[in-house]
Amino acid sequence: MAPGAGPGRLAANAMDTKDLVFTVLAALAPLTLIVAVAPLHFLKGGAAVPGGYLVAGVVMALFASGFMTMSKYVRNAGAFYATITRGLGRPLGAGAATLALLAYNALQISTYGALGLYAAGTFEKYTDLDVPWWVFALVGVALVAWLGFLGIHTSAKVLAVLLILEVAVLVVMALYVLAKGGSGDTTYTSFSPGTVFNTSNAAMFGLVFGAFMGFESTAIFSEEARGGVRTVRRATYIAVAFIAIFYAFITWTIVQAIGAGGIGAAAEQNTETLVTGVFDRYTPESIVAVMEILLLTSAFAALLALHNAANRYLFALGRERLMPTPFGRTHPRTRSPYLAGVAQTVLATVVVAAWAVFDLDPYLGLLLWGSSIGFLGIITLWALCCLAVIVYLRRNRVPDGLWRTLIAPGLALVLLCVVIVLVVSNISLLTGAGTVTNAILLGSCVIAFAVGIASAMSLRSRDPGQYAVLAEKIYEPESTTTPAAHP
């Protein structure tokens, strides 16, 4: 069967390097992160935040080194699933897949809270009309579903335009701050090891890694990438470098705008308006207005990118019969996983409707709780991937060198385990909730992982033949040089 053909095939050769980069970076929503999330980082790390992004970038580069080496031997839309399955076995791989499905859905659906809030506030500012947040959120659900159905190529074009615009407005803000001299003398204390690695910054490091959530989703689109693993690898390293350097630069200019000595106190006093205050103070009103509009498109771009990522996990699980098999089908014309998309859209609609009916807080509830589940889930999956990479590559003695097969992923594993501890110990900062709610949110990740393991074990029990040949279906190496597993 030709590539791209068949009910279980995604569109082959639909994305090049720039499409992958734009899709991944759009999921990270740079403008939304800087405006809505970076103030929390400043609250815990003060002037050390820019350096914190660079440190996190180094850890993610270590992770990427092993993960991308593994991608030579695994090419699958369920990236975490395929990697962890190959290294640690199918039950743990299935657990990773359901955890990834929960994490990406939580990230995507929670972002509707941000979109609804920003849209309602901006609409009221310019029209004096008070429209409920959930109206805008449901409009977003419909638009995301439509673009997701049209296929990844159409989505990538939309995401490229939106990403360029939101990055541009942040650069304009930074240039205005630097041109006006900021709050006084230029300082580089944000990159001083003594400042960055101060023990008081532990909570900050538990947060800044969230800026990288989703960069690994380049591998999710590996079946649709033109050029195979080379394109995926190139896009991944570009994404890591951009996130670390761009966020470090933008947050450094915010430190210059407010002052290194006062940035922490300013974040504590005005967490929600810290960055918009910099726009108000340093840029013309027209730039502020553009920023407010682009804040909406930034959230929308993240929604579309995360919708595509979540769908491909559900698609991969359906194709492998770990979820209902219809989810493993693609549309004959657009090659999109349209039934997985319908399921994701229905789930998002139900959650937004429930928040509206019960008059729950879209920020403190939907956004913070959902993003916390996604953050913890993805960091846990990063760590499991590191372990799987080491086990598989060392067991099969692949000719990729000690650095890629052991040292880099080993260092990343240790450092990510430290980050997981920091995240769990500071979970109340992420969620803004009490002990019971935090226990439920953390428990949902454990339950999702357990459900995946149970699904794989159930498949082995009811259909041993299908379970036995699963490896032949989920692993699609780029070449025939994939090493055979040693006994």
C-alpha positions as CSV (number, residue, x, y, z in Angstrom):
1,M,0.0,0.0,0.0
2,A,1.4,3.4,-0.9
3,P,2.3,5.8,1.8
4,G,-0.6,7.9,2.8
5,A,-3.2,5.4,1.6
6,G,-5.6,3.4,3.6
7,P,-8.1,4.1,6.5
8,G,-5.3,4.1,9.1
9,R,-2.8,6.3,7.3
10,L,-2.1,10.0,8.0
11,A,-1.2,12.3,5.1
12,A,2.4,11.5,4.2
13,N,4.9,14.3,3.3
14,A,2.5,17.0,4.4
15,M,4.9,19.0,6.6
16,D,8.4,20.3,6.1
17,T,10.8,21.6,8.8
18,K,9.2,25.1,9.0
19,D,5.7,23.6,9.3
20,L,6.8,21.4,12.2
21,V,8.5,24.3,13.9
22,F,5.6,26.6,13.5
23,T,3.1,23.9,14.7
24,V,5.2,23.1,17.8
25,L,5.9,26.7,18.8
26,A,2.3,27.8,18.2
27,A,1.3,25.1,20.8
28,L,3.5,26.9,23.3
29,A,1.7,30.2,22.7
30,P,4.7,32.5,23.3
31,L,2.6,35.7,23.8
32,T,0.2,33.9,26.2
33,L,3.0,32.4,28.2
34,I,4.9,35.7,28.5
35,V,1.8,37.7,29.5
36,A,-0.1,35.2,31.6
37,V,2.5,32.7,32.9
38,A,5.9,34.4,33.1
39,P,4.7,36.7,36.0
40,L,4.4,33.5,38.1
41,H,8.0,32.7,37.2
42,F,9.1,36.2,38.2
43,L,7.1,35.8,41.5
44,K,9.3,32.8,42.4
45,G,12.6,33.6,40.7
46,G,12.8,37.3,40.3
47,A,15.6,38.4,38.1
48,A,16.8,34.8,37.7
49,V,14.0,33.9,35.3
50,P,15.9,34.6,32.0
51,G,18.8,32.5,33.1
52,G,16.3,29.8,34.3
53,Y,15.0,29.5,30.8
54,L,18.5,28.9,29.4
55,V,19.2,26.2,32.1
56,A,15.9,24.5,31.2
57,G,16.9,24.7,27.5
58,V,20.1,22.8,28.2
59,V,18.2,20.0,30.0
60,M,15.7,19.8,27.1
61,A,18.6,19.7,24.6
62,L,19.9,16.7,26.6
63,F,16.5,15.1,26.4
64,A,16.2,15.8,22.7
65,S,19.6,14.2,22.0
66,G,18.4,10.8,23.1
67,F,14.8,11.2,22.0
68,M,15.8,12.1,18.5
69,T,18.3,9.3,18.3
70,M,15.4,7.0,19.2
71,S,13.3,8.5,16.5
72,K,15.6,6.8,13.9
73,Y,14.0,3.6,15.0
74,V,10.5,4.7,15.9
75,R,8.3,6.7,13.5
76,N,4.8,6.9,14.9
77,A,2.0,9.4,15.6
78,G,1.9,8.2,19.2
79,A,5.4,9.3,19.9
80,F,5.6,8.7,23.7
81,Y,3.7,5.5,23.2
82,A,6.0,4.1,20.6
83,T,9.2,5.2,22.3
84,I,8.3,3.9,25.8
85,T,6.8,0.7,24.4
86,R,10.0,-0.1,22.5
87,G,12.2,0.5,25.5
88,L,10.1,-0.5,28.5
89,G,7.4,-2.8,27.1
90,R,3.8,-2.5,25.7
91,P,2.0,-2.1,29.0
92,L,4.1,0.8,30.2
93,G,3.9,2.2,26.6
94,A,0.1,2.1,26.7
95,G,0.1,3.7,30.1
96,A,2.3,6.5,28.7
97,A,-0.1,6.9,25.8
98,T,-3.2,7.4,27.9
99,L,-1.2,9.8,30.2
100,A,-0.2,11.7,27.1
101,L,-3.8,11.7,25.9
102,L,-4.9,13.1,29.3
103,A,-2.1,15.7,29.3
104,Y,-2.6,17.1,25.8
105,N,-6.4,17.2,26.3
106,A,-6.0,18.9,29.6
107,L,-3.7,21.5,28.1
108,Q,-5.9,22.1,25.1
109,I,-9.3,22.2,26.9
110,S,-7.9,24.4,29.7
111,T,-6.7,26.9,27.2
112,Y,-10.3,27.6,26.2
113,G,-10.6,29.3,29.6
114,A,-7.8,31.7,28.7
115,L,-9.3,32.3,25.2
116,G,-12.8,33.0,26.6
117,L,-11.5,35.4,29.3
118,Y,-9.2,37.3,27.0
119,A,-11.8,37.5,24.2
120,A,-14.6,38.6,26.6
121,G,-12.4,41.3,28.2
122,T,-11.2,42.7,24.8
123,F,-14.7,42.6,23.3
124,E,-16.1,44.5,26.2
125,K,-13.3,47.1,26.1
126,Y,-14.0,48.0,22.5
127,T,-17.8,47.5,22.3
128,D,-19.0,48.0,25.9
129,L,-20.9,44.7,25.5
130,D,-20.6,42.1,28.3
131,V,-20.6,38.7,26.6
132,P,-20.0,35.6,28.7
133,W,-16.5,34.0,28.3
134,W,-18.0,30.6,27.4
135,V,-19.6,32.0,24.2
136,F,-16.1,32.9,22.8
137,A,-14.8,29.6,24.1
138,L,-17.4,27.6,22.2
139,V,-16.8,29.6,19.0
140,G,-13.1,28.6,19.4
141,V,-14.1,25.0,19.8
142,A,-16.0,25.1,16.5
143,L,-13.2,26.9,14.6
144,V,-10.5,24.5,16.0
145,A,-12.6,21.5,15.0
146,W,-13.1,22.8,11.5
147,L,-9.4,23.6,10.9
148,G,-8.4,20.3,12.5
149,F,-10.6,18.4,10.0
150,L,-9.2,20.2,7.0
151,G,-5.8,18.5,7.7
152,I,-2.4,19.3,9.1
153,H,-1.2,21.2,6.0
154,T,-4.0,23.8,6.4
155,S,-3.4,24.0,10.2
156,A,0.3,24.6,9.7
157,K,-0.3,27.5,7.4
158,V,-2.6,29.2,9.9
159,L,-0.3,28.5,12.8
160,A,2.7,30.0,10.9
161,V,1.0,33.3,10.4
162,L,-0.3,33.6,14.0
163,L,3.1,32.6,15.5
164,I,5.0,35.2,13.4
165,L,2.6,37.9,14.5
166,E,2.8,37.1,18.2
167,V,6.5,36.8,18.2
168,A,6.8,40.1,16.3
169,V,4.8,42.0,18.9
170,L,7.0,40.7,21.7
171,V,10.1,41.8,19.8
172,V,8.6,45.2,19.3
173,M,7.9,45.5,23.0
174,A,11.5,44.5,23.8
175,L,13.0,47.0,21.3
176,Y,11.0,49.8,22.8
177,V,12.2,48.9,26.3
178,L,15.8,48.8,25.2
179,A,15.5,52.0,23.1
180,K,14.1,53.8,26.1
181,G,16.8,52.5,28.5
182,G,14.5,50.5,30.6
183,S,14.3,51.4,34.3
184,G,18.0,52.6,34.4
185,D,21.3,50.9,33.9
186,T,21.4,47.7,31.8
187,T,22.3,44.7,34.0
188,Y,23.1,41.1,33.2
189,T,22.7,39.7,36.7
190,S,19.8,37.6,35.3
191,F,22.5,35.3,33.7
192,S,24.9,35.2,36.7
193,P,25.3,31.7,38.1
194,G,25.1,33.1,41.6
195,T,21.7,34.6,40.8
196,V,20.3,31.7,38.7
197,F,21.3,28.8,41.0
198,N,20.3,30.4,44.2
199,T,18.6,27.8,46.4
200,S,15.6,30.1,46.8
201,N,14.8,29.5,43.1
202,A,13.8,25.9,43.5
203,A,10.1,26.7,42.9
204,M,11.0,28.8,39.8
205,F,12.7,25.8,38.2
206,G,9.6,23.7,38.9
207,L,7.8,26.2,36.7
208,V,10.0,27.3,33.9
209,F,10.1,23.9,32.4
210,G,6.5,24.4,31.6
211,A,7.6,26.8,28.9
212,F,8.9,23.8,26.9
213,M,5.7,21.7,27.2
214,G,4.9,20.3,23.8
215,F,8.3,20.8,22.0
216,E,8.6,17.1,21.7
217,S,5.4,16.9,19.7
218,T,7.5,17.2,16.6
219,A,7.7,13.4,16.9
220,I,3.9,13.1,16.9
221,F,3.9,14.4,13.3
222,S,6.7,12.1,12.2
223,E,4.4,10.1,9.9
224,E,3.4,13.3,8.2
225,A,6.9,14.9,8.0
226,R,8.6,15.3,4.6
227,G,12.1,14.0,5.0
228,G,11.4,11.7,7.9
229,V,13.5,11.7,11.0
230,R,16.0,14.3,9.6
231,T,13.1,16.8,9.4
232,V,11.8,15.9,12.9
233,R,15.3,16.1,14.4
234,R,16.0,19.5,12.8
235,A,12.7,20.9,13.9
236,T,13.1,19.7,17.4
237,Y,16.5,21.3,17.9
238,I,15.3,24.5,16.4
239,A,12.3,24.6,18.7
240,V,14.4,24.0,21.8
241,A,16.9,26.7,20.9
242,F,14.2,29.2,20.0
243,I,12.2,28.6,23.2
244,A,15.3,29.0,25.5
245,I,16.9,32.0,23.7
246,F,13.7,33.9,22.8
247,Y,12.1,33.6,26.2
248,A,15.4,34.4,28.0
249,F,15.7,37.6,25.8
250,I,12.1,38.7,26.2
251,T,12.0,38.1,30.0
252,W,15.4,39.9,30.3
253,T,14.0,43.0,28.7
254,I,11.1,42.8,31.2
255,V,13.6,42.7,34.0
256,Q,15.3,45.8,32.4
257,A,11.9,47.5,32.2
258,I,11.1,47.1,35.8
259,G,14.5,46.7,37.4
260,A,16.4,43.6,38.6
261,G,15.9,44.5,42.3
262,G,12.2,45.1,42.0
263,I,10.9,42.5,39.5
264,G,10.0,40.0,42.2
265,A,8.1,42.5,44.3
266,A,6.3,43.9,41.2
267,A,5.2,40.3,40.2
268,E,3.8,39.8,43.7
269,Q,1.9,43.1,43.6
270,N,0.6,42.9,40.1
271,T,0.9,39.3,38.9
272,E,-1.9,39.5,36.3
273,T,-0.9,42.9,34.8
274,L,2.9,42.7,35.1
275,V,3.7,42.3,31.4
276,T,0.7,44.3,30.1
277,G,1.9,47.1,32.3
278,V,5.3,47.0,30.5
279,F,3.4,47.3,27.2
280,D,1.4,50.2,28.5
281,R,4.4,52.0,29.9
282,Y,6.9,51.6,27.0
283,T,4.9,51.1,23.8
284,P,2.4,53.3,21.9
285,E,-1.4,52.6,22.4
286,S,-1.6,51.1,18.9
287,I,1.0,48.4,19.9
288,V,-1.0,47.7,23.1
289,A,-4.2,47.3,21.0
290,V,-2.4,44.9,18.6
291,M,-1.0,42.9,21.6
292,E,-4.5,42.5,23.0
293,I,-5.8,41.1,19.7
294,L,-2.8,38.9,19.2
295,L,-3.2,37.5,22.8
296,L,-6.5,36.0,21.4
297,T,-4.8,34.6,18.3
298,S,-2.0,33.2,20.5
299,A,-4.4,31.3,22.6
300,F,-6.3,30.1,19.5
301,A,-3.0,28.9,17.8
302,A,-2.2,26.9,21.0
303,L,-5.6,25.4,20.9
304,L,-5.3,24.3,17.3
305,A,-1.8,22.9,17.7
306,L,-2.8,21.0,20.9
307,H,-6.0,19.7,19.2
308,N,-3.9,18.2,16.5
309,A,-1.4,16.6,19.0
310,A,-4.2,15.2,21.2
311,N,-6.0,13.7,18.1
312,R,-2.9,11.9,17.0
313,Y,-2.5,10.1,20.3
314,L,-6.1,9.0,20.2
315,F,-5.6,8.0,16.6
316,A,-2.5,6.0,17.4
317,L,-4.3,4.2,20.3
318,G,-7.3,3.5,18.1
319,R,-5.1,2.1,15.4
320,E,-3.5,-0.2,17.9
321,R,-6.9,-1.3,19.3
322,L,-6.0,0.1,22.7
323,M,-9.0,2.5,22.2
324,P,-12.1,1.9,20.1
325,T,-10.8,1.2,16.5
326,P,-12.9,3.9,14.7
327,F,-10.5,6.5,16.3
328,G,-7.7,4.9,14.2
329,R,-9.4,6.0,10.9
330,T,-8.5,9.0,8.8
331,H,-10.7,10.9,6.4
332,P,-10.3,9.7,2.8
333,R,-9.9,13.3,1.5
334,T,-8.1,15.3,4.2
335,R,-6.2,12.4,5.7
336,S,-7.0,13.9,9.2
337,P,-7.9,11.7,12.1
338,Y,-11.4,13.1,11.9
339,L,-13.2,10.7,14.3
340,A,-10.5,11.3,17.0
341,G,-11.1,15.0,16.3
342,V,-14.8,14.7,16.8
343,A,-14.3,12.9,20.1
344,Q,-11.9,15.6,21.3
345,T,-14.3,18.4,20.2
346,V,-17.2,16.7,22.0
347,L,-15.1,16.4,25.2
348,A,-14.0,20.1,25.0
349,T,-17.6,21.2,24.4
350,V,-18.9,19.2,27.4
351,V,-16.2,20.6,29.7
352,V,-16.7,24.2,28.7
353,A,-20.5,23.8,29.0
354,A,-20.1,22.3,32.4
355,W,-18.0,25.3,33.5
356,A,-20.7,27.6,32.2
357,V,-23.7,25.8,33.7
358,F,-22.1,25.5,37.2
359,D,-20.6,29.1,36.9
360,L,-17.1,27.9,37.7
361,D,-14.0,30.1,37.3
362,P,-12.5,29.7,33.9
363,Y,-9.1,30.9,35.1
364,L,-8.6,29.5,38.6
365,G,-10.5,26.4,37.7
366,L,-10.3,25.5,34.1
367,L,-7.0,27.1,33.1
368,L,-4.8,26.4,36.1
369,W,-6.2,22.9,36.9
370,G,-6.0,21.7,33.3
371,S,-2.5,23.2,32.7
372,S,-1.2,21.6,35.9
373,I,-2.4,18.2,34.9
374,G,-0.8,18.7,31.5
375,F,2.5,20.0,32.9
376,L,3.0,17.1,35.4
377,G,1.9,14.5,32.8
378,I,4.3,15.7,30.1
379,I,7.3,16.1,32.5
380,T,6.7,12.5,33.7
381,L,6.6,11.3,30.1
382,W,9.8,13.1,29.4
383,A,11.5,11.2,32.2
384,L,10.0,7.8,31.1
385,C,11.2,8.5,27.6
386,C,14.7,9.1,28.8
387,L,14.7,5.7,30.6
388,A,13.2,4.0,27.6
389,V,15.8,5.5,25.2
390,I,18.6,4.3,27.5
391,V,17.3,0.8,27.8
392,Y,16.5,0.3,24.1
393,L,19.6,1.9,22.6
394,R,22.0,0.3,25.0
395,R,20.3,-3.1,24.8
396,N,20.5,-3.1,21.0
397,R,24.0,-1.6,20.9
398,V,23.1,0.9,18.2
399,P,26.0,2.7,16.5
400,D,25.1,6.2,17.8
401,G,27.8,6.7,20.4
402,L,27.9,6.8,24.2
403,W,26.8,10.5,24.4
404,R,23.5,10.0,22.6
405,T,22.6,6.6,23.9
406,L,23.6,7.0,27.6
407,I,25.2,10.2,28.9
408,A,22.7,12.8,27.5
409,P,19.5,10.9,28.2
410,G,20.9,9.8,31.6
411,L,21.6,13.3,32.7
412,A,18.2,14.4,31.4
413,L,16.6,11.6,33.3
414,V,18.2,12.6,36.6
415,L,17.4,16.3,36.1
416,L,13.8,15.7,35.1
417,C,13.2,13.6,38.2
418,V,14.4,16.6,40.2
419,V,12.0,18.8,38.3
420,I,9.1,16.3,39.0
421,V,9.8,16.5,42.7
422,L,9.9,20.3,42.5
423,V,6.6,20.4,40.6
424,V,4.8,18.1,43.0
425,S,6.1,19.9,46.1
426,N,4.9,23.2,44.6
427,I,1.7,21.9,43.0
428,S,-0.5,24.4,45.0
429,L,1.4,27.3,43.3
430,L,0.4,25.8,39.9
431,T,-3.2,25.0,40.7
432,G,-4.1,27.7,43.2
433,A,-6.1,25.0,44.9
434,G,-6.3,23.2,48.2
435,T,-5.1,19.7,49.3
436,V,-8.1,17.8,48.2
437,T,-8.2,19.3,44.7
438,N,-4.5,18.8,44.3
439,A,-4.8,15.2,45.3
440,I,-7.5,14.7,42.7
441,L,-5.5,16.4,40.0
442,L,-2.4,14.3,40.8
443,G,-4.5,11.2,41.1
444,S,-5.9,11.7,37.6
445,C,-2.5,11.3,36.1
446,V,-1.9,8.0,38.1
447,I,-5.3,6.7,37.0
448,A,-4.7,7.6,33.4
449,F,-1.4,5.7,33.4
450,A,-3.1,2.7,35.1
451,V,-5.9,2.6,32.6
452,G,-3.4,2.4,29.8
453,I,-1.6,-0.5,31.4
454,A,-4.9,-2.3,32.0
455,S,-5.9,-1.7,28.4
456,A,-2.8,-3.3,27.1
457,M,-3.1,-6.3,29.4
458,S,-6.7,-6.7,28.4
459,L,-5.7,-6.8,24.7
460,R,-3.1,-9.4,25.5
461,S,-5.8,-11.5,27.3
462,R,-8.6,-11.2,24.7
463,D,-6.5,-11.2,21.5
464,P,-3.0,-12.6,22.1
465,G,-2.3,-12.6,18.3
466,Q,-3.1,-8.9,17.9
467,Y,-1.0,-8.1,21.0
468,A,1.9,-10.2,19.6
469,V,2.0,-8.4,16.3
470,L,1.5,-4.9,17.7
471,A,5.2,-4.1,17.3
472,E,5.0,-4.6,13.6
473,K,2.3,-2.0,13.4
474,I,3.5,0.7,15.7
475,Y,7.1,0.9,14.7
476,E,7.8,2.4,11.4
477,P,11.6,3.0,11.2
478,E,12.9,5.3,8.5
479,S,15.1,2.7,7.0
480,T,15.6,-1.0,7.1
481,T,18.7,-0.6,9.4
482,T,16.6,-0.7,12.5
483,P,18.5,-3.1,14.9
484,A,16.9,-6.3,15.9
485,A,16.3,-6.6,19.7
486,H,18.9,-8.7,21.4
487,P,17.7,-11.4,23.7
